[in-house]
Amino acid sequence: MAIDRIVLAVAGCFVLASVALSQLHSVHWLWFTAFVGANLLQASFTGFCPMAKILKAVGARLPARWAFE
């Protein structure tokens, strides 16, 4: 799986988990949901994604369109 797909999958899992935790434990878990959403929004504007940098450092493969990096 390519890095961009992994980032989307992890973000989706984080959102679902934090929403579930907000219902089962504390409403303050919704702050984590907001953080994930804000990070995805800034990544769409700046092109910088901390999760993608981490995945690249541990050896996840890049999609073909990023091959020049």
Buried (B, 14 or more C-beta within 10 A) or exposed (E): EBBBEBBEEBBEEBBEBBBEBBEEEEEEBBEBBEEBEEBBEEBEEEEEBEBBEEBBEEEBEBEEEEEEE
